[in-house]
Amino acid sequence: MTVRAAVRLTSFVALAAALAAAAGGERRAPRAYAPEAASDDTLRARLVAARAEEGAGAHFLGTMVLGYLSEHGLPPVEGSLALSDTGLVFRSADGRDQRVLPVVGPLRRSAQGAWRASAVSLAYVDETTRHPAYLFRLDGGVFETDAPGALLDLAAHPAWLDSLTSREWSAERTLVGVSDTAAARSLVTTLMAGAYADSLYTIFGRPAYAAGLVGARGRAAGRLGEYVSSRDSLALDPARMTSVAQLRHTLAHELAHRWQARAGAQLAMLWQGIAPIRDPKRYGYGNAAEHQAEAAAFAVHFLLSTTGTASAADAAVEAATLDHYELLVPGTRTMARYFAMQPLFARHPLRSWLTTGRVAS
């Protein structure tokens, strides 16, 4: 599996400017779509036996790795990671997304000595594709690449990392305050009345009741969204989400559960031969129902995000992106092919490729 052509990425000059602009903004991401399983976490604590020499690791600064970042369990975004003295700077290929991710945690002390948690670790290597894909855990997300370069060195937690400036983990702002029920309801009402929700309704159907907010029991269980089949209703929790993208993804996931409840036999046929999710940290791991809902949400995201594809050449490039969705959540390709046959996507530029294997000219 290869990363999209490097010419699609921003220039080194623009990236250098991004490094300078982003130098002050390290953030700690909250938990993703659902609570992570405790605690076979790959972030490891390392006792500091000796300090790195002055300037050690400097040759890594500015190193750029091309790949795909999936934050908060969301679909992957193509871009680059570059190491600066403040952390890992991610810049999306389209230039719309830029953020700084920590490369090492704050200094902690214990009876055994001082230690710092790694913020970069190798989750696993997928060798089912043409080129091995390396999946790294970063702060609040996963980065996938077929050319890991310096990330492999960072994942080994070299001694020079411990000499970097130490900052406490910080939290991203949520869409609304935890206790601001009025703002949360307003946000959900606006979402459910918008064009995005209307598109989802044509695929999954419209619930019988207006969407509400996740209650105390659901919050205690760590749920960002719920669908109740017996009432044909759903609930969302914007107070624990950090972006509209996360809110929209959660809505797609919950409406996919509605489709599951009404088309179980059809879905079972579609799902034959689908491999399980490999990453134990990704929502849907070990749970077929949640896996299916995630694949459906990924597929919808892929189709809606590629509606503006202008040419057959661009369509071929966008089609390759689906491999990266499939790698993270197997079954996404199957769902995308099925949804592409629905009336909503009758004029989608990738419909021909998804349904026949040929890109329309």
N, C-alpha and C positions, 0 to 999 in steps of 0.2 A: 504494500500500500504506500502510495507516495503522497506528499503534501502538494497542494496546488502550486502551480508555477510561481517561483519567487518573484517574478515580475509583477505579480498582483499585489505584493506587499509594498508598504511604504519604503522610501529610500532610507539609506543609512543616515543621511543628513537629518531627515525628519525624525528618525528614531532618536538621534542624539539630542535633538531639541526636546523631544518627549521626556527623555531621561532627566534633563535639567528641570523641566517644568514639574515633573512628578516627584521630585526628590523628597518633598516633605510629607507625602501622604500615605503612610503605611496603615493598612486596615486589617482588622480581624473579622472574618466572615462568620455569620451565625450558622447554625446547623442548616442542612439542605432541606429538601422537600419533606423528609420525615426524619425522625430521630435516628441517629446512627446506633448500631449495635455496640454495646460496651464490650469491651475495650481491648480488642485485639488491634488497636490503633497502630498504624505503622509509624506515626511520629514517635521517635525514640529519644529518650533522655541519655545524654552522654556526659560522663564525668570528665572534667577538664584536668588532664594530667600535666600539661605544659602549655604555655602560651605560644602562639605562632610567632615567627620572626617578623620584624618590621617589613611591611610590604608583601608578605607572603599572600599568594592568591591574587595579586594585582593583575596578573596576566589573564585572569578570567573576566575582569571588568570589561563591559561592552560586548562580551560574547553573546551572539544572537542564535536562538534555536527556533526553528519554524515548526508549527504544529497547530493543534486545536485545543482550546481551553473550554472545559465544561464546569461552570460554577453553579453551586447550589443545586446540582442535579439537572441543570438545564441542558438543552442540546448544545453541541460543540460549536465554538466560534473560531474561525481561522485567524491566525495571527502569529506574532512572534514574542518570545520572551528574551529579555536582555538583562544581564546581571549588572547592577549598579552598586555603589557603596551603601545604598539605602534599602536594597532588596531587589526582587525580580520585577521588572517593568514589563507588563503585558500591553501590547498594542494590537488591536484587531486589524485585519488586512484592509478593511474599508475605512479605517481611521476614526470610526465612531466611538470606539470603546478603548479606554486607556485606564490602567490601574496599577498600583504598586502592591506586590505580594511579598510578605516577609520571607527571607531565606533562612533565618535562624531565630529562635525564640529569645525572650529576655533571660537575663542571668538569674539563676536560682541557687540557693545554698541549702545544704543539708548536712547531716552528721558525716556523710561520706565525702563531702566536698562540694565544689561548685559545679553546676551543670547547666546546659542549655538544650532545649528541645529542638530537634531538626524540624524544619518546615517544608522540606523537600525529601521525598522518599520514593523509591521505585516500588510500585504496587505489583506489577507483573509485566511480562512480555508476551504479547499475542503473536504466535507464529503461524496462524491459520491464513494470513494474507500473503501477498506476493513478497512484500518486504516486512520483516518483523516490526511490530508496533510496540513501542515502549510507553507504558502508562505510569505517569508519576502523580503522586498525591502532592498537592500544594495546599496552601491555606484555604480551606473551604471549597476545594475543587480538584479536578483531575486534568492533567495536560497530557495529550497524546502526540507522539512524534515518531517518525521512523529514522530520525537522525539526532539522537539524544545529546551528543557532544558533552558540554560541560555539566549538564544536568546529572549525568552519571557520577561525576566527581562530587557534586554537591550532595547527592543522595548518600554518599559514603561519609558525610560529615567530616571533611578534612579539618585539621586543627586550626587553620587560619580563619575559619568561620567564627570561632569563638572570640576573635579579636575585633569583630565588627561592632559598631555602635549598638548598644542594647536599649531596646524600647519595649515598653509593656504592650501586650496585645491590646488592640482597640476594636471596638464594635462598630459595624456599619449602622446607619440610621434605618429604622423600619419605616414603612410607608405611612403609618399612623402610630400614635402613642398607644401603649398597651391598654390604658384606661379610657381612651377616647372612642367610645362606642359610636357616637354620632358620626364622627369622621369615617370610621370603618364601614358603617352602614351606607353612608353616602358613596364611598368608593366602590363598594360591591354593587350598589344599585346602578351606578354609572356604567360599570363594566358589563352588567347583564343586559343593559339596554343598548349597548353599542354594536357596531358592525362586526367586531370580532366574535362576540357571543352569537350573533345572528348566523354567522358562518358555521359555528359549531352546532347550532340547533339543526341546520340542514343535514348534518352528518349523524348526530347522536340523538336528535329530538329535544324538545323543550320540556323541562320538568313541570309538574302540575302546580307547584307552589313557587313563590318568589324565593330567591336565595337568601339565606340568613347568615349568621355568624357562628363559628364553632363555639360550642359551649364549654363549661368548665371541665366536664368529663373528657371531651375531645382534646382540649388543651393539655390536660394531665397526661393523656396518652401520646402527646407530641404531634397531633395531627394538624396540618395546615389546611386541610380540606376534608369534607365528609360527604358521601352520598348515601342517603337512606332510601333503599329500594321500596320499603313498605309504604312510605309516604310520598315517594317520587319527589324528593326535595334534596337540596344540597346546601352546604354551608362552607364558608371560607373564613380565613383568619388573617386579614391584611396586617394586623399588628405584629405579626412575626415573620413578615416578608420584607425584603429590602428593595424590591424592584417591581415595576409593572409586569416585566417579563415573567417573573416568578409567579405573580398573581394569575396571569393569563395561562401559564403552563398548568397551574393547579386546577383552574377551571376546566381546561381540556381533559386533564386526568380524571376529574370527578365525573364529567359528562360521559367519558368513555366507560366508566362503571355503569352508567345508565344503559348504555348500549349493550354491555355484557349481560345485564339482567334481562334484556329483551331478545337477545340474539345469541344465546349460548351455543346452540347447535352449529350455527353458521360460523361463529368465532372458533369453535373447536376444530372445524374443518380447515379454516385458515391457519390455525396454529400448529398443525401437524409438522413435525420435523424441526421446529424452532429450537435453537440451542438456548440453554439457560444463561442468565446474566452471570458473568464471571466475577465481577467485582463485588465482594461482600459488603462494601460501603455504599453501593448504589441502591437507591430505593427500588424495590421489586426483586431483589436477590432472594431466592428461595421461596418466592410466593408468586405462583403463576398468575393469579388474578391481578395483583399489583404490577407485575411484569407486563401483562397485556395492556393495562391502562397506560403505563409509561410508553410503551411502543406506539400506541395510538396517539398519544400527545406529541411524541417525537415526530411521527409521520405528518400530523397536521401542521406542526411548525415548519417542517421541511417544505411541504407543498405551498403553504402561504408565503413563506420567505423567498420562494423562487418564482412567483407569479410574474415578476417583471423581467424575466429572462428574455433578451431581445433577439438573439440569433441562434442558429443551430450550433455554432462553435461555442457560444456561451452556455448553451444547454448541455453540451457534452461535459464542460467543466463543472457545471452545477451538479450534473448527474453523479460525478465522481465523489462529490461531497457526501452523498448518501452512504458511502462506505464507512465514513467516520461516525455517522449516526448509528449504523448497524453494529459497529464494533462495540460501542458503549451499551446499546440496548438492542440485542438481537430481536428480530421480528419487526423492526421499524420498516425495513424494505417491503416486507409482505403487506403491512398495513398501508404503506404509501401506495402500493400498486392497487390495492382494493379501493382506497378512497379516491384514487385518480379516476376510477370508473364512475364515480358518482356525479350527478348533474352539476354540483358546485364547481367541479374542476374540468368541465367539458372542454374548455378552451385553454387549459393549462399548457404551457409550452413543453412540459416534460411528460405530458400524458401519453404520447405515442411511445416514448422510450420506456416508460414504466409498464405499459400494457402490452407492447409488442417487442421491446428490445431494440427498437430503431429510433433514432432522434429525427424528428420531422425536419425537413429542410424548408 
